[in-house]
Amino acid sequence: MTTSGLATGYATTTRPVLLIAEASMASDAEQAIARAGSRMLRRIGWADVPHRLAEPMLAPLLMAEARGVAADILDLALARLEGFAVALDVPLILSFGRDQLDQVAAALSLVEVTLLCDPEPFDRILALAMAGHPHGPPMLSDSLRENDGVRLQRLNDEVARIAEILARLARADHGPGGDAYDLADRHRGYDAGPSSDGEPVEPTEVRRLIQLRRLRGKFFGGFGQGLFEDPAWDMLLDLYAAELEDRQVSVSSLCIAAAVAPTTALRWIAKMTDLGLLARHPDPADRRRAFMALSRRASEAMRNYMVAARRVEGSLG
């Protein structure tokens, strides 16, 4: 679908768009608003956000361009901007540069905001189209959501499949009446040390899986970009390895580990945080940075997966 086709195929919103941007950085957003068939209410600068948002107005769609904004001004405005959007239940679309990723992620909830990192023109128009409908534009939104849901379901199915294979192999080894190793019923603690049966999970095992995943692109990269994209699994692997290494992972580092565009990675971080797989912790030494980690539940699932995968690999050797 072309950009013009999107604009004419879907009326984005009857709400006017309030644009927050510096004058020198407003042109891309203004063009996207026009091409999406929306109407710009007005533009205000970032320094005006704390008091201008209090002025009486129709509940607008908020679109903000953070590029070119001083870090201290952005700090003051971001929390106010998100609070306004949540309080009035209006969509907020925020575009920013890659160098601002950690600051934006530390200041916002990620779940309530559409984040666009170094966006292309189409990204802005698509975000406007999605924000203009309660459930997203017909067909287009459903397709995107289904794609995300299918990937998460595939991830869950893969873990369940490994567990089932492991249990079946264990039953065969012990024979009828034997004590089968049922991974689904085994409850392990959050500690990343040795399990009750003496099988520790080493960070090198996880890093090996990551390296093997990256190796695929070396041989199949010529068949098309994104052939092996699976950002949810890549981020789970990276965070689990970091947990075992007692190392913290910033939002920007996790986006790199996802091996997809930052905007896509941020959408997955928000989705996985909302699902309870990831947890965000502020950096006590730098308020403009936040760290991501696995939740207790996700950590236990990753540990169970690694033990199961090792046992399956051993049974095939």
Beta strands, then each sheet from edge to edge (+ up, - down):
strand 1: 17-20
strand 2: 40-44
strand 3: 61-65
strand 4: 92-96
strand 5: 114-117
strand 6: 249-250
strand 7: 278-283
strand 8: 286-294
sheet 1: 2+ 1+ 3+ 4+ 5+
sheet 2: 6+ 8- 7+
end
